[in-house]
Amino acid sequence: MTEAQYVEQDLGTKIEKLRSEHRALDEELKNIVEDPSIDDLQLQRLKKRKLFLKDSIGHLESRLVPDITA
């Protein structure tokens, strides 16, 4: 396996971990929204974390796509 293949495999693993955490946060947020006793600050932090994960996934995915100059 070449170094590029190792890097691609490593990025794929990282992306999958981030997606898993993103899905878990999505489920947690769905459950929390229904709870009237939830702290708004905690809810805001979870939403920010979810957005950070989404941005990180997008960034890593863009590294998998080769740059094509026109």
C-alpha positions in Angstrom: 0.0 0.0 0.0 1.3 3.4 -0.9 1.6 6.4 1.4 -1.2 8.1 -0.3 -3.5 5.1 0.2 -2.6 5.1 3.9 -3.4 8.8 4.2 -6.7 8.2 2.4 -7.6 5.3 4.6 -6.7 7.4 7.7 -8.9 10.3 6.5 -11.7 7.9 5.9 -11.4 6.5 9.4 -11.4 10.0 10.9 -14.4 11.0 8.8 -16.4 7.9 9.9 -15.6 8.6 13.6 -16.8 12.2 13.2 -19.9 11.1 11.4 -20.6 8.7 14.2 -20.2 11.4 16.8 -22.4 13.7 14.7 -25.2 11.1 14.6 -25.0 10.5 18.3 -25.2 14.3 19.0 -28.2 14.5 16.6 -30.0 11.8 18.6 -29.1 13.4 21.9 -30.3 16.8 20.7 -33.6 15.2 19.6 -34.1 13.8 23.1 -33.0 16.9 24.9 -35.3 19.3 23.0 -38.3 17.4 24.5 -37.0 17.9 28.0 -38.2 21.2 29.5 -35.6 21.1 32.3 -32.7 21.3 29.9 -30.3 24.2 30.3 -30.2 26.5 27.2 -26.5 26.9 27.5 -25.9 23.1 27.4 -28.2 22.9 24.3 -26.3 25.7 22.6 -23.0 24.0 23.3 -24.2 20.7 21.8 -25.5 22.5 18.7 -22.1 24.2 18.3 -20.3 20.9 18.7 -22.6 19.3 16.1 -21.8 22.2 13.7 -18.1 21.9 14.3 -18.3 18.2 13.5 -20.2 18.9 10.3 -17.5 21.5 9.3 -14.7 19.1 10.2 -16.3 16.3 8.1 -16.6 18.7 5.1 -13.0 19.8 5.5 -11.6 16.2 5.6 -13.8 15.1 2.7 -12.4 18.0 0.6 -8.9 16.6 1.3 -9.9 13.3 -0.3 -11.0 15.0 -3.5 -8.0 15.9 -5.7 -7.5 19.5 -6.7 -8.4 20.0 -10.4 -7.3 23.2 -11.9 -9.2 24.5 -14.9 
